[in-house]
């Protein structure tokens, strides 16, 4: 049994994408948003605490990684994209570690302000397995270290002003909002207007409470549960209805919804919706899923891909994250993406023999 015409088209798309991702031409992204640190504490949870029904974690090792907008920057650098990151860290150990890590990896970090009296957000994740019984780790707990200090207005104004200056030759602007205070209305309005005047596409990963910051944005990324929540708020019958209502209300061009096992759907203002099926049968984790999608969209823009090809690329990027083991750092890399696209094309061809 051979492939259908639709499957042949997908197969050809994937092969074309693999070639393009392997040879991404020069592109530049201006990225502004909340910067934080991710800390992963690994161990064994063999017993319950004697005083409460909670696991006791025996730590074996821990890792630190950049998070938030910095995590997106790391993925972009791996794709070969010249990345200029703008954000804020505190004058503390976590903030300094983030700066050192980014500089070592080639991210332009001169746009990151070090602000005294601000606590750098650290997300701690406890990951554990049962020794000798369970091979895959599971998330037991996450706790956050963060302050409630308000970022100085002058620091925010300076960040957005510097970001606007760096728009020359940019292929895309990314707004990464984790609700930590960097993404404010006046600043976002300034950079959206400046980027739009230069015809630079804008990608936004917004908080659902901050959608008013995204009016006129070209690409917006949601997870499936976010779209479902908006469906309920809007009082419409389906996720499709919610997506098209959001696009109309906020003047977006595209809404990308990542659904894990459900694949990726792109809703558009002027085109038919496009869906890419997830090809994985074993989904291991979802940390970094939206960040990977944002990176893939930026690459798609730089390569001038159409919506259908973009959906396949975003889906492949999400599969890289979904298939990662708990020992991985959950960062999208170009090598992993190329391999994943090739495997998807091969599996499609083999399954129809």
Secondary structure in CASP SS format (residue, H / E / C, confidence):
PFRMAT SS
TARGET T0000
AUTHOR 0000-0000-0000
METHOD secondary structure of the structure
MODEL  1
X C 1.00
X C 1.00
X C 1.00
X C 1.00
X H 1.00
X H 1.00
X H 1.00
X H 1.00
X H 1.00
X H 1.00
X H 1.00
X H 1.00
X H 1.00
X H 1.00
X H 1.00
X H 1.00
X H 1.00
X H 1.00
X H 1.00
X H 1.00
X H 1.00
X H 1.00
X C 1.00
X C 1.00
X C 1.00
X C 1.00
X C 1.00
X E 1.00
X E 1.00
X E 1.00
X E 1.00
X E 1.00
X E 1.00
X C 1.00
X E 1.00
X E 1.00
X E 1.00
X E 1.00
X E 1.00
X E 1.00
X E 1.00
X E 1.00
X E 1.00
X E 1.00
X E 1.00
X E 1.00
X E 1.00
X E 1.00
X C 1.00
X C 1.00
X C 1.00
X C 1.00
X C 1.00
X C 1.00
X E 1.00
X E 1.00
X E 1.00
X E 1.00
X E 1.00
X E 1.00
X E 1.00
X E 1.00
X E 1.00
X E 1.00
X E 1.00
X E 1.00
X E 1.00
X E 1.00
X H 1.00
X H 1.00
X H 1.00
X H 1.00
X H 1.00
X H 1.00
X H 1.00
X H 1.00
X H 1.00
X H 1.00
X C 1.00
X C 1.00
X C 1.00
X E 1.00
X E 1.00
X E 1.00
X E 1.00
X E 1.00
X E 1.00
X E 1.00
X E 1.00
X E 1.00
X C 1.00
X C 1.00
X H 1.00
X H 1.00
X H 1.00
X H 1.00
X H 1.00
X H 1.00
X H 1.00
X H 1.00
X H 1.00
X H 1.00
X H 1.00
X H 1.00
X H 1.00
X C 1.00
X C 1.00
X E 1.00
X E 1.00
X E 1.00
X E 1.00
X E 1.00
X E 1.00
X E 1.00
X E 1.00
X C 1.00
X C 1.00
X C 1.00
X C 1.00
X C 1.00
X C 1.00
X E 1.00
X E 1.00
X E 1.00
X E 1.00
X E 1.00
X E 1.00
X E 1.00
X E 1.00
X C 1.00
X C 1.00
X C 1.00
X C 1.00
X C 1.00
X C 1.00
X C 1.00
X C 1.00
X E 1.00
X E 1.00
X E 1.00
X E 1.00
X E 1.00
X E 1.00
X E 1.00
X E 1.00
X C 1.00
X C 1.00
X C 1.00
X C 1.00
X C 1.00
X C 1.00
X C 1.00
X H 1.00
X H 1.00
X H 1.00
X H 1.00
X H 1.00
X H 1.00
X H 1.00
X H 1.00
X H 1.00
X H 1.00
X H 1.00
X H 1.00
X H 1.00
X C 1.00
X C 1.00
X C 1.00
X C 1.00
X C 1.00
X C 1.00
X E 1.00
X E 1.00
X E 1.00
X E 1.00
X E 1.00
X C 1.00
X C 1.00
X C 1.00
X C 1.00
X C 1.00
X C 1.00
X C 1.00
X C 1.00
X H 1.00
X H 1.00
X H 1.00
X H 1.00
X H 1.00
X H 1.00
X H 1.00
X H 1.00
X H 1.00
X H 1.00
X H 1.00
X H 1.00
X H 1.00
X C 1.00
X C 1.00
X C 1.00
X E 1.00
X E 1.00
X E 1.00
X E 1.00
X E 1.00
X C 1.00
X C 1.00
X H 1.00
X H 1.00
X H 1.00
X H 1.00
X H 1.00
X H 1.00
X H 1.00
X C 1.00
X C 1.00
X C 1.00
X C 1.00
X E 1.00
X E 1.00
X E 1.00
X E 1.00
X E 1.00
X H 1.00
X H 1.00
X H 1.00
X H 1.00
X H 1.00
X H 1.00
X H 1.00
X H 1.00
X H 1.00
X H 1.00
X H 1.00
X C 1.00
X C 1.00
X C 1.00
X C 1.00
X H 1.00
X H 1.00
X H 1.00
X H 1.00
X H 1.00
X H 1.00
X H 1.00
X H 1.00
X H 1.00
X H 1.00
X H 1.00
X H 1.00
X C 1.00
X C 1.00
X C 1.00
X E 1.00
X E 1.00
X E 1.00
X E 1.00
X E 1.00
X C 1.00
X H 1.00
X H 1.00
X H 1.00
X C 1.00
X E 1.00
X E 1.00
X E 1.00
X E 1.00
X E 1.00
X C 1.00
X C 1.00
X C 1.00
X C 1.00
X C 1.00
X E 1.00
X E 1.00
X E 1.00
X C 1.00
X C 1.00
X C 1.00
X C 1.00
X C 1.00
X C 1.00
X C 1.00
X C 1.00
X C 1.00
X C 1.00
X C 1.00
X C 1.00
X H 1.00
X H 1.00
X H 1.00
X H 1.00
X H 1.00
X H 1.00
X H 1.00
X H 1.00
X H 1.00
X H 1.00
X H 1.00
X H 1.00
X H 1.00
X H 1.00
X C 1.00
X C 1.00
X C 1.00
X C 1.00
X H 1.00
X H 1.00
X H 1.00
X H 1.00
X H 1.00
X H 1.00
X H 1.00
X H 1.00
X H 1.00
X H 1.00
X H 1.00
X H 1.00
X H 1.00
X H 1.00
X H 1.00
X H 1.00
X C 1.00
X C 1.00
X C 1.00
X C 1.00
X C 1.00
X C 1.00
X C 1.00
X C 1.00
X C 1.00
X C 1.00
X C 1.00
X H 1.00
X H 1.00
X H 1.00
X H 1.00
X H 1.00
X H 1.00
X H 1.00
X H 1.00
X H 1.00
X H 1.00
X H 1.00
X H 1.00
X H 1.00
X H 1.00
X H 1.00
X H 1.00
X H 1.00
X H 1.00
X C 1.00
X C 1.00
END
